[in-house]
Amino acid sequence: MVSSADGIRLDDRLPMVDALRGAIIAMGNFDGFHRGHQAVADRAIQWARAEGRPAIIATFDPHPIQLFQPDAAPFRLTSFAQRQRLFAQAGADAMLVFNFNHDLAALSAEQFITRLTDHLGAAGVVTGEDFTFGKGRSGSVATLAEQGALHGLRHAAVAPVRDEGGAIVSSTLIRDALRGGDMAAATRLLTRPYAIEGVVQHGDKLGRTIDFPTANLDLGSYLRPAYGIYAVRGRLPDGRILDGAANLGVRPMFDPPKELLEPHFFDFSGDLYGQTIEVELIARLRGEEKFASLEELRRQIALDCEEARQILAGTPPLP
């Protein structure tokens, strides 16, 4: 067990701590922790509170796709740390991490249920209706209900959540919105802006030469939204919130190309190197372009910043 300001993190390979045995566990990968995932978590938390039990939200790390398709393009919607914060904010008493490896993937459906009851002491599990588990995804919600009952494990399934147009809210739908640069749709489905978190690294400092210094972040395993210029909001470790504009992409004006998220924060002159910051993508302003000169680029960035200021002025930050 690891405890931090963002809550308690549990490791499925270790025995469950006594105080958290008998919990109701929300089960899923919950990468995006979108509206559908939140409905599953909320059902588990309400059930736990009604019976005076601990509420735990589980996740799998690495994502099963990373194990079975290691060469897959980056697709994550949240980092491990972001999920832990989101789970704590939702009201969970702890995050349970299933270390997804070949041994875990080889467990039969019944062996996985036994792991939940005997090893982790779960009293109940809440899943989406499409949840599968066990070797070859052989277990379904019906399996969980039937086999779980034999082990004293209760189960509840939550129906899919649909958006305003009737489509089922899913990580796939969110990824499609992000790849299309539709940040409003992604924000609506996630219930918060899509945010990339990373350590500010030293770059070539070319932004300073045109009066727009940036904080450079590697995109890591995050899904790549449409390249372009964005109105962004930065959240610093000390709690400060900064408005800005950012380039996300490969910087076609500079050689060699390097894929980065480069936010420029308005009216800020501090040193962020080495700090972990979170950058919310609020709106996409335009695609990446190559300009005839650095002066032309500078003029366009000034226009981008003014547009971003106007958009952000009408978009209050979330708590």
N, C-alpha and C positions, 0 to 999 in steps of 0.2 A: 504494500500500500504506500502511495506517495500522496502527501497532503501539501497543498499550496493555496495561494490566494484565489486560485480558480477552482478550488474544490478538491475532492479526494479522487485519486486515480487508482483503480484496482487492476491487478494482473491476473488473468484467468488461470495461469499456471501455478499460482500460489493459493494456499487455503484461504477461504473467505474469513475475514475478521468476524469475531463473534457478534459484534454489535450490528453487523449488516446481514447476518444470516436471516432467512425468512423474508427476504425482500421480494418486491414486485419488480420485475425487470422488463424494460422496453427493449425489444430485440430487433436489430437491423444493422445495416452498415451506417446509415444516417450521415453520409458524406456531406450533402448539402444542408442537412437539417432544415429542409423546406417545410411548407405548410402541411404536406402529408406526413412527414416525419414527426412534426410537432404534434399532430393529432394523436399519433401512437404514443408519444412520450407523455402527453397530457392525460391520456386514458390511464396509463400506468401510474402516474403520480397521484391522480385522484383516487384510484383503487387503493394504493398504498396508504394514503392519508386517511381514507375511510376506515381502514383496519388497523391503523397505528403501526404500520410497517415501514421499513426503509424503502425508498424509491431509487432505483438504479437505471441508468441508461447505458446500454452496451453499444460497442462499435467493434469493427474488425480492422486490425492494422497489421500488415499492409492490407489494402483493398484486395479482394480475391482476384481482380483483373491483373493486379501487379504480380501476383504469384503465377498465374497461368499464362499471362501474356506480357512477359517482362519488357518486350519491345514496343508495347502500346504507346501511342502518343500521350503526352500529359493530359490528364482529364480531371484531376481533383478539384472540388469546389471549396473545400476547406482544408486547413492544415490540422494536424493532430491537436495543437494547442488551441486553435479556434474552436474545435468541437468541444473540448473540455470546458471552455468558457461558456459556450452556448448551452451546454447541458446544465451547468450550474445555474445559469440565468433562468432556465426553464423550471428550476425547482428540484432537480435531482439531488439526492444526497451523495451520489458518487457516480463516476464514470467507470464502467467495466470494459477493459480492453481484452478482446480475444486475439491472441497473437496468431494470425492466420498463416499457418505453414502446412507442409504436406502431411504432417501427423494429424493436425486438426481436420484437414480436408478429408482424410481417410476414415474418420470416425463414421460409423453407421448412424442412422437417425436415432436409434434407441441408445446407442452409446453417448451421443450428444445430449440426449435428455437426461441420462444418468449423470453426466458431468454437471448439468444444471442443478439437479436435485442433491446428489450426494456430495459432490465436491464444492459447489457454490451455495448450496442451501436455499435455492430459490423456492418461494412458495407459489408464485404465479408469474406468468409471462404474457406480455402483450406484443402482438406483431401486426403488421399489415396483412391483408388477406392473401397477398401474393408471396408471402415469406416462404422460402425453401431452405433446407439445411440438410446436413449429412452427406455422405459420400455420393457423388454424382447427383447432388441436389434431390436425393430420393425422398426426403421428408417434406411434408407440406403442413399447412395449418391443420388439416384433418389428422395427420399423423401426430402432430403435437398435442391435439386435444385428446385423441384416443390413447396413445401411448403414455402421454403425460399423466393422465388420470390414474394409470396403473402404478405410477411412481409418486402419487400425491401432488402432482404439479397441475395447477389450474391454468387455463389459457383463455385469452380473449383476443379476437381479431377485429381490427378497425378497417372499415370500408375506405376505399380510395377517396381522397379529397379532390374536388374538381374546381377548375378556375371559372371565371365569369363566363367564358365561352363554352363551358361544358367539358373541356379536356381534362384528363387526369393529371394532376400536378405530379411531376416526376423530375428526377435529375436530368433525364434525357431532354425534356422540354426546356429546362433551364439552360443546359449546355447549348441547345439550338439557338436560344435567345441571345446568349453571350457571343456565340460565333457570328451571329448576325448583327451584333452591335446594339441590340435592343435592351438597353439597361433598365428601362422602365418596366418591361415585362419580367426581366430577371428579378428586379427588386420586389415586384408584386408577388412573385411565386416564392421567393425566399423569405419574404416579410422584412427584408433588410437589404441594403446594397451589397452587391458582390464585392468582396474585399480580399486583397492580396496582402499577406503579412510576410515580412522578411527583414533581414539585417541590412542596414544602410551601408553600402560598400563604397570604397574609393573608386572613382572613375577617372576619365581623362580630363575632367573639369572644364570641358568646352563650353558648358552652359554659362559659366562665369564670364567668359569672353564676350558674350552677347547680352550680359546683364540679367540672365535668368538661370541662376544656380539651381541644380536639381539634387534630389536624394535618390540615389540609384539602388534599385532592388532587383535581384535575380528572380525570375519567374518560377524557378524550381519545378515542382510537379503539378503546379496549378494548370488548369485548363486555360488555353490562350483565347481570350476574347478577340473580336475583330481588331486588328491593328488600327491605331489611329490616335487622335488627341481626345482627351477626356477631361471633363470637369470632375475633380476628385476632392475627397475630404480625408485628411490624415489624422490618425489617432496616435499620440505619443505615449510612451510608457508612464509619463507623469500625469496623464489624464487630459493634457491639452488637445484641443481639436483645431486643426488648421485647414483652411480652404486653399485650393490650388488648381492647377491644370497640369496634366501629365501626358507625356508621350509613352505609348505602349507599342513596342514593335522593335524594328531593327535599325532605326535611325538612318534612312537612306541618304542623308546629307554627309554622313561620316563613314570613313573607311578604317578598319574593316567593319562590316555590319556586326552588331552585337545585340541580341535580344534582351531587352530590359524594360522595366517600368521605371520611368523617370519623372517623378512629381516635382513641380516647382511650387512651393508654398508661398502664398502672398504675404507680404509684410513680415517675413520671418528671416532672421539672420543667424540663428544659432547653429551649433555643431551637432549633427545627428549621426556622425560616423560611428559605426559599431552598435548603434541602438536598434532594437527591434520595433518597427512601426507597422501599423496596419493602414492600408490605403484603400478607401472605398471608391469604386467607380460609379459615379452618379449619372453621368450622361456622356455619350460619345458625340463630339463636336464635328469631326471630319476624319477622313482617312489620312494615312501618312503620305507626305508629298516630298519631292525633291525640288529645291529651289535653286535659282541661278546663282545666288550669292548668299553669304551669311547675313548680310544686311537685309535682304529680302526675307530670309528666315526670321530674323529678329522682329521685323515689322509684323509678320504673320503671327508670331507667338504673342506679341502684344495684343493683337486683335483676339486671339484665342483666350487669353487671360481675361480680357474684358467680358467676353461672352460667358466664360466660366463663372466669373463673379456674379453676373446677372442670374444665371441658372441657380447657383448655390444660395443666393440671397432669397430665392423663393422656395428653397428646399431645406427646411430646418433639420439639423442633425438629430438622429435618434439618441435617446439617453445612453 
